[in-house]
Amino acid sequence: MVMHSTQVLIEKIQSLPTERIAEVEDFVDFLKQRARLRRGATHSKSLDFPVDDLGPWPEGLNLRREDMYGDNGR
């Protein structure tokens, strides 16, 4: 039964336009991540707040106060 429904799902996905297949892949990744987080939440108390991944920081980014505000930053 599981193999049949898996095959039907694969066929449905294959019939989608390319950009829709990417959406399906993103959704599957979301479901896997959510399941992983829920399994981890049983071991420790989880803080439920959104986390955005904006990618890597720009190369050469300098967060020194003096460099951001100059001498008059106080």
PyMOL Python script that loads the backbone (N, CA, C, O; Angstrom):
from pymol import cmd

cmd.read_pdbstr("""\
ATOM      1  N   MET A   1       0.813  -1.189   0.000  1.00  0.00           N
ATOM      2  CA  MET A   1       0.000   0.000   0.000  1.00  0.00           C
ATOM      3  C   MET A   1       0.863   1.262   0.000  1.00  0.00           C
ATOM      4  O   MET A   1       0.610   2.187  -0.772  1.00  0.00           O
ATOM      5  N   VAL A   2       1.891   1.304   0.872  1.00  0.00           N
ATOM      6  CA  VAL A   2       2.764   2.476   0.956  1.00  0.00           C
ATOM      7  C   VAL A   2       3.516   2.663  -0.357  1.00  0.00           C
ATOM      8  O   VAL A   2       3.663   3.789  -0.833  1.00  0.00           O
ATOM      9  N   MET A   3       3.991   1.569  -0.942  1.00  0.00           N
ATOM     10  CA  MET A   3       4.732   1.650  -2.200  1.00  0.00           C
ATOM     11  C   MET A   3       3.846   2.200  -3.309  1.00  0.00           C
ATOM     12  O   MET A   3       4.305   2.994  -4.129  1.00  0.00           O
ATOM     13  N   HIS A   4       2.580   1.788  -3.344  1.00  0.00           N
ATOM     14  CA  HIS A   4       1.659   2.273  -4.367  1.00  0.00           C
ATOM     15  C   HIS A   4       1.433   3.775  -4.218  1.00  0.00           C
ATOM     16  O   HIS A   4       1.501   4.508  -5.205  1.00  0.00           O
ATOM     17  N   SER A   5       1.165   4.242  -2.997  1.00  0.00           N
ATOM     18  CA  SER A   5       0.915   5.665  -2.786  1.00  0.00           C
ATOM     19  C   SER A   5       2.182   6.477  -3.031  1.00  0.00           C
ATOM     20  O   SER A   5       2.101   7.613  -3.501  1.00  0.00           O
ATOM     21  N   THR A   6       3.335   5.924  -2.727  1.00  0.00           N
ATOM     22  CA  THR A   6       4.601   6.606  -3.008  1.00  0.00           C
ATOM     23  C   THR A   6       4.783   6.766  -4.512  1.00  0.00           C
ATOM     24  O   THR A   6       5.179   7.832  -4.985  1.00  0.00           O
ATOM     25  N   GLN A   7       4.499   5.728  -5.245  1.00  0.00           N
ATOM     26  CA  GLN A   7       4.632   5.790  -6.698  1.00  0.00           C
ATOM     27  C   GLN A   7       3.645   6.801  -7.297  1.00  0.00           C
ATOM     28  O   GLN A   7       4.001   7.541  -8.215  1.00  0.00           O
ATOM     29  N   VAL A   8       2.432   6.837  -6.794  1.00  0.00           N
ATOM     30  CA  VAL A   8       1.447   7.803  -7.272  1.00  0.00           C
ATOM     31  C   VAL A   8       1.932   9.224  -6.995  1.00  0.00           C
ATOM     32  O   VAL A   8       1.802  10.102  -7.849  1.00  0.00           O
ATOM     33  N   LEU A   9       2.491   9.455  -5.810  1.00  0.00           N
ATOM     34  CA  LEU A   9       3.003  10.773  -5.461  1.00  0.00           C
ATOM     35  C   LEU A   9       4.165  11.162  -6.382  1.00  0.00           C
ATOM     36  O   LEU A   9       4.229  12.300  -6.845  1.00  0.00           O
ATOM     37  N   ILE A  10       5.059  10.248  -6.642  1.00  0.00           N
ATOM     38  CA  ILE A  10       6.187  10.510  -7.546  1.00  0.00           C
ATOM     39  C   ILE A  10       5.683  10.898  -8.934  1.00  0.00           C
ATOM     40  O   ILE A  10       6.193  11.838  -9.543  1.00  0.00           O
ATOM     41  N   GLU A  11       4.701  10.188  -9.422  1.00  0.00           N
ATOM     42  CA  GLU A  11       4.145  10.492 -10.746  1.00  0.00           C
ATOM     43  C   GLU A  11       3.498  11.877 -10.769  1.00  0.00           C
ATOM     44  O   GLU A  11       3.629  12.611 -11.749  1.00  0.00           O
ATOM     45  N   LYS A  12       2.809  12.225  -9.702  1.00  0.00           N
ATOM     46  CA  LYS A  12       2.190  13.547  -9.629  1.00  0.00           C
ATOM     47  C   LYS A  12       3.252  14.644  -9.624  1.00  0.00           C
ATOM     48  O   LYS A  12       3.114  15.656 -10.312  1.00  0.00           O
ATOM     49  N   ILE A  13       4.299  14.436  -8.853  1.00  0.00           N
ATOM     50  CA  ILE A  13       5.373  15.424  -8.785  1.00  0.00           C
ATOM     51  C   ILE A  13       6.050  15.563 -10.152  1.00  0.00           C
ATOM     52  O   ILE A  13       6.343  16.676 -10.591  1.00  0.00           O
ATOM     53  N   GLN A  14       6.295  14.452 -10.810  1.00  0.00           N
ATOM     54  CA  GLN A  14       6.946  14.489 -12.118  1.00  0.00           C
ATOM     55  C   GLN A  14       6.100  15.211 -13.165  1.00  0.00           C
ATOM     56  O   GLN A  14       6.643  15.734 -14.138  1.00  0.00           O
ATOM     57  N   SER A  15       4.804  15.246 -12.984  1.00  0.00           N
ATOM     58  CA  SER A  15       3.938  15.909 -13.957  1.00  0.00           C
ATOM     59  C   SER A  15       3.877  17.426 -13.765  1.00  0.00           C
ATOM     60  O   SER A  15       3.308  18.132 -14.597  1.00  0.00           O
ATOM     61  N   LEU A  16       4.456  17.929 -12.680  1.00  0.00           N
ATOM     62  CA  LEU A  16       4.431  19.369 -12.395  1.00  0.00           C
ATOM     63  C   LEU A  16       5.479  20.119 -13.217  1.00  0.00           C
ATOM     64  O   LEU A  16       6.479  19.539 -13.639  1.00  0.00           O
ATOM     65  N   PRO A  17       5.240  21.414 -13.441  1.00  0.00           N
ATOM     66  CA  PRO A  17       6.274  22.255 -14.060  1.00  0.00           C
ATOM     67  C   PRO A  17       7.480  22.358 -13.119  1.00  0.00           C
ATOM     68  O   PRO A  17       7.347  22.176 -11.909  1.00  0.00           O
ATOM     69  N   THR A  18       8.634  22.646 -13.673  1.00  0.00           N
ATOM     70  CA  THR A  18       9.887  22.654 -12.919  1.00  0.00           C
ATOM     71  C   THR A  18       9.825  23.544 -11.679  1.00  0.00           C
ATOM     72  O   THR A  18      10.286  23.146 -10.609  1.00  0.00           O
ATOM     73  N   GLU A  19       9.259  24.747 -11.816  1.00  0.00           N
ATOM     74  CA  GLU A  19       9.233  25.655 -10.657  1.00  0.00           C
ATOM     75  C   GLU A  19       8.338  25.121  -9.538  1.00  0.00           C
ATOM     76  O   GLU A  19       8.579  25.411  -8.366  1.00  0.00           O
ATOM     77  N   ARG A  20       7.333  24.363  -9.880  1.00  0.00           N
ATOM     78  CA  ARG A  20       6.460  23.766  -8.857  1.00  0.00           C
ATOM     79  C   ARG A  20       7.166  22.612  -8.155  1.00  0.00           C
ATOM     80  O   ARG A  20       6.948  22.380  -6.966  1.00  0.00           O
ATOM     81  N   ILE A  21       8.003  21.892  -8.881  1.00  0.00           N
ATOM     82  CA  ILE A  21       8.768  20.794  -8.269  1.00  0.00           C
ATOM     83  C   ILE A  21       9.679  21.364  -7.183  1.00  0.00           C
ATOM     84  O   ILE A  21       9.836  20.760  -6.122  1.00  0.00           O
ATOM     85  N   ALA A  22      10.277  22.521  -7.447  1.00  0.00           N
ATOM     86  CA  ALA A  22      11.126  23.165  -6.442  1.00  0.00           C
ATOM     87  C   ALA A  22      10.313  23.520  -5.196  1.00  0.00           C
ATOM     88  O   ALA A  22      10.814  23.401  -4.078  1.00  0.00           O
ATOM     89  N   GLU A  23       9.069  23.954  -5.380  1.00  0.00           N
ATOM     90  CA  GLU A  23       8.208  24.267  -4.235  1.00  0.00           C
ATOM     91  C   GLU A  23       7.907  23.010  -3.421  1.00  0.00           C
ATOM     92  O   GLU A  23       7.905  23.047  -2.191  1.00  0.00           O
ATOM     93  N   VAL A  24       7.657  21.916  -4.102  1.00  0.00           N
ATOM     94  CA  VAL A  24       7.396  20.647  -3.416  1.00  0.00           C
ATOM     95  C   VAL A  24       8.628  20.242  -2.608  1.00  0.00           C
ATOM     96  O   VAL A  24       8.513  19.805  -1.463  1.00  0.00           O
ATOM     97  N   GLU A  25       9.801  20.392  -3.211  1.00  0.00           N
ATOM     98  CA  GLU A  25      11.037  20.042  -2.509  1.00  0.00           C
ATOM     99  C   GLU A  25      11.211  20.912  -1.263  1.00  0.00           C
ATOM    100  O   GLU A  25      11.584  20.409  -0.203  1.00  0.00           O
ATOM    101  N   ASP A  26      10.946  22.208  -1.384  1.00  0.00           N
ATOM    102  CA  ASP A  26      11.041  23.096  -0.225  1.00  0.00           C
ATOM    103  C   ASP A  26      10.069  22.672   0.875  1.00  0.00           C
ATOM    104  O   ASP A  26      10.411  22.695   2.057  1.00  0.00           O
ATOM    105  N   PHE A  27       8.865  22.289   0.482  1.00  0.00           N
ATOM    106  CA  PHE A  27       7.865  21.878   1.464  1.00  0.00           C
ATOM    107  C   PHE A  27       8.286  20.589   2.176  1.00  0.00           C
ATOM    108  O   PHE A  27       8.114  20.461   3.388  1.00  0.00           O
ATOM    109  N   VAL A  28       8.834  19.642   1.421  1.00  0.00           N
ATOM    110  CA  VAL A  28       9.306  18.393   2.027  1.00  0.00           C
ATOM    111  C   VAL A  28      10.434  18.692   3.020  1.00  0.00           C
ATOM    112  O   VAL A  28      10.472  18.117   4.108  1.00  0.00           O
ATOM    113  N   ASP A  29      11.348  19.587   2.648  1.00  0.00           N
ATOM    114  CA  ASP A  29      12.431  19.966   3.562  1.00  0.00           C
ATOM    115  C   ASP A  29      11.863  20.609   4.828  1.00  0.00           C
ATOM    116  O   ASP A  29      12.348  20.349   5.929  1.00  0.00           O
ATOM    117  N   PHE A  30      10.834  21.449   4.670  1.00  0.00           N
ATOM    118  CA  PHE A  30      10.182  22.067   5.823  1.00  0.00           C
ATOM    119  C   PHE A  30       9.581  21.007   6.747  1.00  0.00           C
ATOM    120  O   PHE A  30       9.748  21.069   7.965  1.00  0.00           O
ATOM    121  N   LEU A  31       8.884  20.039   6.163  1.00  0.00           N
ATOM    122  CA  LEU A  31       8.266  18.980   6.975  1.00  0.00           C
ATOM    123  C   LEU A  31       9.319  18.172   7.722  1.00  0.00           C
ATOM    124  O   LEU A  31       9.126  17.831   8.889  1.00  0.00           O
ATOM    125  N   LYS A  32      10.426  17.865   7.063  1.00  0.00           N
ATOM    126  CA  LYS A  32      11.499  17.111   7.716  1.00  0.00           C
ATOM    127  C   LYS A  32      12.104  17.907   8.863  1.00  0.00           C
ATOM    128  O   LYS A  32      12.361  17.361   9.936  1.00  0.00           O
ATOM    129  N   GLN A  33      12.334  19.205   8.635  1.00  0.00           N
ATOM    130  CA  GLN A  33      12.900  20.048   9.677  1.00  0.00           C
ATOM    131  C   GLN A  33      11.948  20.168  10.866  1.00  0.00           C
ATOM    132  O   GLN A  33      12.377  20.106  12.018  1.00  0.00           O
ATOM    133  N   ARG A  34      10.671  20.339  10.589  1.00  0.00           N
ATOM    134  CA  ARG A  34       9.682  20.444  11.660  1.00  0.00           C
ATOM    135  C   ARG A  34       9.641  19.157  12.488  1.00  0.00           C
ATOM    136  O   ARG A  34       9.546  19.208  13.714  1.00  0.00           O
ATOM    137  N   ALA A  35       9.712  18.014  11.821  1.00  0.00           N
ATOM    138  CA  ALA A  35       9.711  16.737  12.544  1.00  0.00           C
ATOM    139  C   ALA A  35      10.964  16.610  13.410  1.00  0.00           C
ATOM    140  O   ALA A  35      10.901  16.133  14.543  1.00  0.00           O
ATOM    141  N   ARG A  36      12.109  17.045  12.861  1.00  0.00           N
ATOM    142  CA  ARG A  36      13.354  16.991  13.615  1.00  0.00           C
ATOM    143  C   ARG A  36      13.270  17.888  14.845  1.00  0.00           C
ATOM    144  O   ARG A  36      13.710  17.504  15.929  1.00  0.00           O
ATOM    145  N   LEU A  37      12.705  19.081  14.680  1.00  0.00           N
ATOM    146  CA  LEU A  37      12.582  20.002  15.806  1.00  0.00           C
ATOM    147  C   LEU A  37      11.634  19.464  16.868  1.00  0.00           C
ATOM    148  O   LEU A  37      11.876  19.622  18.065  1.00  0.00           O
ATOM    149  N   ARG A  38      10.564  18.832  16.428  1.00  0.00           N
ATOM    150  CA  ARG A  38       9.611  18.274  17.402  1.00  0.00           C
ATOM    151  C   ARG A  38      10.229  17.116  18.176  1.00  0.00           C
ATOM    152  O   ARG A  38       9.980  16.968  19.372  1.00  0.00           O
ATOM    153  N   ARG A  39      11.028  16.300  17.509  1.00  0.00           N
ATOM    154  CA  ARG A  39      11.712  15.213  18.224  1.00  0.00           C
ATOM    155  C   ARG A  39      12.680  15.776  19.244  1.00  0.00           C
ATOM    156  O   ARG A  39      12.783  15.259  20.357  1.00  0.00           O
ATOM    157  N   GLY A  40      13.395  16.837  18.875  1.00  0.00           N
ATOM    158  CA  GLY A  40      14.349  17.469  19.783  1.00  0.00           C
ATOM    159  C   GLY A  40      13.669  18.176  20.928  1.00  0.00           C
ATOM    160  O   GLY A  40      14.246  18.286  22.010  1.00  0.00           O
ATOM    161  N   ALA A  41      12.457  18.661  20.723  1.00  0.00           N
ATOM    162  CA  ALA A  41      11.739  19.404  21.761  1.00  0.00           C
ATOM    163  C   ALA A  41      11.333  18.511  22.912  1.00  0.00           C
ATOM    164  O   ALA A  41      11.077  19.010  24.008  1.00  0.00           O
ATOM    165  N   THR A  42      11.266  17.216  22.703  1.00  0.00           N
ATOM    166  CA  THR A  42      10.888  16.315  23.790  1.00  0.00           C
ATOM    167  C   THR A  42      12.011  16.172  24.806  1.00  0.00           C
ATOM    168  O   THR A  42      11.766  15.796  25.952  1.00  0.00           O
ATOM    169  N   HIS A  43      13.247  16.471  24.395  1.00  0.00           N
ATOM    170  CA  HIS A  43      14.387  16.324  25.295  1.00  0.00           C
ATOM    171  C   HIS A  43      14.673  17.587  26.092  1.00  0.00           C
ATOM    172  O   HIS A  43      15.224  17.512  27.190  1.00  0.00           O
ATOM    173  N   SER A  44      14.311  18.735  25.562  1.00  0.00           N
ATOM    174  CA  SER A  44      14.534  19.984  26.273  1.00  0.00           C
ATOM    175  C   SER A  44      13.413  20.952  25.941  1.00  0.00           C
ATOM    176  O   SER A  44      12.725  20.828  24.928  1.00  0.00           O
ATOM    177  N   LYS A  45      13.257  21.915  26.829  1.00  0.00           N
ATOM    178  CA  LYS A  45      12.215  22.900  26.583  1.00  0.00           C
ATOM    179  C   LYS A  45      12.633  23.769  25.402  1.00  0.00           C
ATOM    180  O   LYS A  45      13.727  24.334  25.397  1.00  0.00           O
ATOM    181  N   SER A  46      11.776  23.871  24.422  1.00  0.00           N
ATOM    182  CA  SER A  46      12.085  24.598  23.203  1.00  0.00           C
ATOM    183  C   SER A  46      11.509  26.005  23.264  1.00  0.00           C
ATOM    184  O   SER A  46      10.372  26.206  23.692  1.00  0.00           O
ATOM    185  N   LEU A  47      12.306  26.975  22.831  1.00  0.00           N
ATOM    186  CA  LEU A  47      11.799  28.325  22.679  1.00  0.00           C
ATOM    187  C   LEU A  47      11.154  28.403  21.305  1.00  0.00           C
ATOM    188  O   LEU A  47      11.788  28.100  20.295  1.00  0.00           O
ATOM    189  N   ASP A  48       9.905  28.806  21.271  1.00  0.00           N
ATOM    190  CA  ASP A  48       9.176  28.818  20.014  1.00  0.00           C
ATOM    191  C   ASP A  48       9.166  30.232  19.441  1.00  0.00           C
ATOM    192  O   ASP A  48       8.202  30.978  19.611  1.00  0.00           O
ATOM    193  N   PHE A  49      10.254  30.587  18.760  1.00  0.00           N
ATOM    194  CA  PHE A  49      10.309  31.877  18.096  1.00  0.00           C
ATOM    195  C   PHE A  49      10.879  31.663  16.694  1.00  0.00           C
ATOM    196  O   PHE A  49      11.646  30.727  16.469  1.00  0.00           O
ATOM    197  N   PRO A  50      10.507  32.522  15.763  1.00  0.00           N
ATOM    198  CA  PRO A  50      10.962  32.331  14.386  1.00  0.00           C
ATOM    199  C   PRO A  50      12.455  32.612  14.243  1.00  0.00           C
ATOM    200  O   PRO A  50      12.993  33.508  14.892  1.00  0.00           O
ATOM    201  N   VAL A  51      13.104  31.847  13.400  1.00  0.00           N
ATOM    202  CA  VAL A  51      14.515  32.043  13.098  1.00  0.00           C
ATOM    203  C   VAL A  51      14.637  32.190  11.591  1.00  0.00           C
ATOM    204  O   VAL A  51      14.229  31.309  10.834  1.00  0.00           O
ATOM    205  N   ASP A  52      15.200  33.307  11.167  1.00  0.00           N
ATOM    206  CA  ASP A  52      15.398  33.545   9.741  1.00  0.00           C
ATOM    207  C   ASP A  52      16.860  33.315   9.402  1.00  0.00           C
ATOM    208  O   ASP A  52      17.748  33.841  10.072  1.00  0.00           O
ATOM    209  N   ASP A  53      17.111  32.535   8.370  1.00  0.00           N
ATOM    210  CA  ASP A  53      18.462  32.328   7.881  1.00  0.00           C
ATOM    211  C   ASP A  53      18.640  33.232   6.671  1.00  0.00           C
ATOM    212  O   ASP A  53      18.067  32.980   5.610  1.00  0.00           O
ATOM    213  N   LEU A  54      19.421  34.266   6.829  1.00  0.00           N
ATOM    214  CA  LEU A  54      19.627  35.218   5.750  1.00  0.00           C
ATOM    215  C   LEU A  54      20.917  34.943   4.993  1.00  0.00           C
ATOM    216  O   LEU A  54      21.366  35.770   4.199  1.00  0.00           O
ATOM    217  N   GLY A  55      21.506  33.792   5.236  1.00  0.00           N
ATOM    218  CA  GLY A  55      22.714  33.425   4.518  1.00  0.00           C
ATOM    219  C   GLY A  55      23.961  33.936   5.221  1.00  0.00           C
ATOM    220  O   GLY A  55      23.886  34.470   6.328  1.00  0.00           O
ATOM    221  N   PRO A  56      25.095  33.772   4.579  1.00  0.00           N
ATOM    222  CA  PRO A  56      26.352  34.197   5.203  1.00  0.00           C
ATOM    223  C   PRO A  56      26.464  35.717   5.270  1.00  0.00           C
ATOM    224  O   PRO A  56      25.855  36.430   4.472  1.00  0.00           O
ATOM    225  N   TRP A  57      27.243  36.198   6.223  1.00  0.00           N
ATOM    226  CA  TRP A  57      27.491  37.624   6.341  1.00  0.00           C
ATOM    227  C   TRP A  57      28.360  38.074   5.180  1.00  0.00           C
ATOM    228  O   TRP A  57      29.150  37.289   4.655  1.00  0.00           O
ATOM    229  N   PRO A  58      28.223  39.322   4.779  1.00  0.00           N
ATOM    230  CA  PRO A  58      29.065  39.831   3.692  1.00  0.00           C
ATOM    231  C   PRO A  58      30.543  39.734   4.062  1.00  0.00           C
ATOM    232  O   PRO A  58      30.924  39.950   5.212  1.00  0.00           O
ATOM    233  N   GLU A  59      31.352  39.410   3.086  1.00  0.00           N
ATOM    234  CA  GLU A  59      32.784  39.286   3.321  1.00  0.00           C
ATOM    235  C   GLU A  59      33.344  40.657   3.697  1.00  0.00           C
ATOM    236  O   GLU A  59      32.992  41.665   3.085  1.00  0.00           O
ATOM    237  N   GLY A  60      34.207  40.691   4.693  1.00  0.00           N
ATOM    238  CA  GLY A  60      34.833  41.939   5.113  1.00  0.00           C
ATOM    239  C   GLY A  60      33.959  42.792   6.025  1.00  0.00           C
ATOM    240  O   GLY A  60      34.307  43.939   6.308  1.00  0.00           O
ATOM    241  N   LEU A  61      32.836  42.261   6.490  1.00  0.00           N
ATOM    242  CA  LEU A  61      31.949  43.021   7.367  1.00  0.00           C
ATOM    243  C   LEU A  61      32.666  43.316   8.670  1.00  0.00           C
ATOM    244  O   LEU A  61      33.224  42.416   9.298  1.00  0.00           O
ATOM    245  N   ASN A  62      32.649  44.567   9.071  1.00  0.00           N
ATOM    246  CA  ASN A  62      33.316  44.985  10.283  1.00  0.00           C
ATOM    247  C   ASN A  62      32.272  45.566  11.223  1.00  0.00           C
ATOM    248  O   ASN A  62      31.585  46.524  10.870  1.00  0.00           O
ATOM    249  N   LEU A  63      32.148  45.001  12.407  1.00  0.00           N
ATOM    250  CA  LEU A  63      31.132  45.442  13.355  1.00  0.00           C
ATOM    251  C   LEU A  63      31.728  46.207  14.530  1.00  0.00           C
ATOM    252  O   LEU A  63      31.071  46.379  15.556  1.00  0.00           O
ATOM    253  N   ARG A  64      32.953  46.660  14.389  1.00  0.00           N
ATOM    254  CA  ARG A  64      33.552  47.468  15.454  1.00  0.00           C
ATOM    255  C   ARG A  64      32.789  48.777  15.570  1.00  0.00           C
ATOM    256  O   ARG A  64      32.500  49.423  14.563  1.00  0.00           O
ATOM    257  N   ARG A  65      32.466  49.165  16.786  1.00  0.00           N
ATOM    258  CA  ARG A  65      31.683  50.381  17.025  1.00  0.00           C
ATOM    259  C   ARG A  65      32.354  51.608  16.409  1.00  0.00           C
ATOM    260  O   ARG A  65      31.693  52.445  15.794  1.00  0.00           O
ATOM    261  N   GLU A  66      33.657  51.703  16.578  1.00  0.00           N
ATOM    262  CA  GLU A  66      34.391  52.852  16.061  1.00  0.00           C
ATOM    263  C   GLU A  66      34.295  52.935  14.537  1.00  0.00           C
ATOM    264  O   GLU A  66      34.196  54.025  13.973  1.00  0.00           O
ATOM    265  N   ASP A  67      34.324  51.788  13.885  1.00  0.00           N
ATOM    266  CA  ASP A  67      34.259  51.774  12.427  1.00  0.00           C
ATOM    267  C   ASP A  67      32.852  52.071  11.913  1.00  0.00           C
ATOM    268  O   ASP A  67      32.691  52.622  10.824  1.00  0.00           O
ATOM    269  N   MET A  68      31.841  51.709  12.691  1.00  0.00           N
ATOM    270  CA  MET A  68      30.473  51.954  12.249  1.00  0.00           C
ATOM    271  C   MET A  68      30.051  53.399  12.496  1.00  0.00           C
ATOM    272  O   MET A  68      29.354  53.990  11.671  1.00  0.00           O
ATOM    273  N   TYR A  69      30.477  53.987  13.655  1.00  0.00           N
ATOM    274  CA  TYR A  69      29.988  55.305  14.052  1.00  0.00           C
ATOM    275  C   TYR A  69      31.056  56.401  14.022  1.00  0.00           C
ATOM    276  O   TYR A  69      30.735  57.583  14.141  1.00  0.00           O
ATOM    277  N   GLY A  70      32.294  56.020  13.866  1.00  0.00           N
ATOM    278  CA  GLY A  70      33.373  57.027  13.908  1.00  0.00           C
ATOM    279  C   GLY A  70      33.654  57.448  15.340  1.00  0.00           C
ATOM    280  O   GLY A  70      33.207  56.806  16.291  1.00  0.00           O
ATOM    281  N   ASP A  71      34.389  58.517  15.478  1.00  0.00           N
ATOM    282  CA  ASP A  71      34.795  59.003  16.812  1.00  0.00           C
ATOM    283  C   ASP A  71      33.627  59.613  17.579  1.00  0.00           C
ATOM    284  O   ASP A  71      33.664  59.685  18.807  1.00  0.00           O
ATOM    285  N   ASN A  72      32.589  60.053  16.864  1.00  0.00           N
ATOM    286  CA  ASN A  72      31.473  60.724  17.529  1.00  0.00           C
ATOM    287  C   ASN A  72      30.333  59.777  17.851  1.00  0.00           C
ATOM    288  O   ASN A  72      29.194  60.217  18.011  1.00  0.00           O
ATOM    289  N   GLY A  73      30.609  58.513  17.948  1.00  0.00           N
ATOM    290  CA  GLY A  73      29.551  57.532  18.150  1.00  0.00           C
ATOM    291  C   GLY A  73      29.010  57.438  19.548  1.00  0.00           C
ATOM    292  O   GLY A  73      28.084  56.668  19.804  1.00  0.00           O
ATOM    293  N   ARG A  74      29.566  58.203  20.459  1.00  0.00           N
ATOM    294  CA  ARG A  74      29.117  58.097  21.853  1.00  0.00           C
ATOM    295  C   ARG A  74      28.002  58.962  22.162  1.00  0.00           C
ATOM    296  O   ARG A  74      27.524  58.973  23.296  1.00  0.00           O
TER     297      ARG A  74
END
""", "prot")
cmd.dss("prot")
cmd.show_as("cartoon", "prot")
cmd.util.cbc("prot")
cmd.orient("prot")
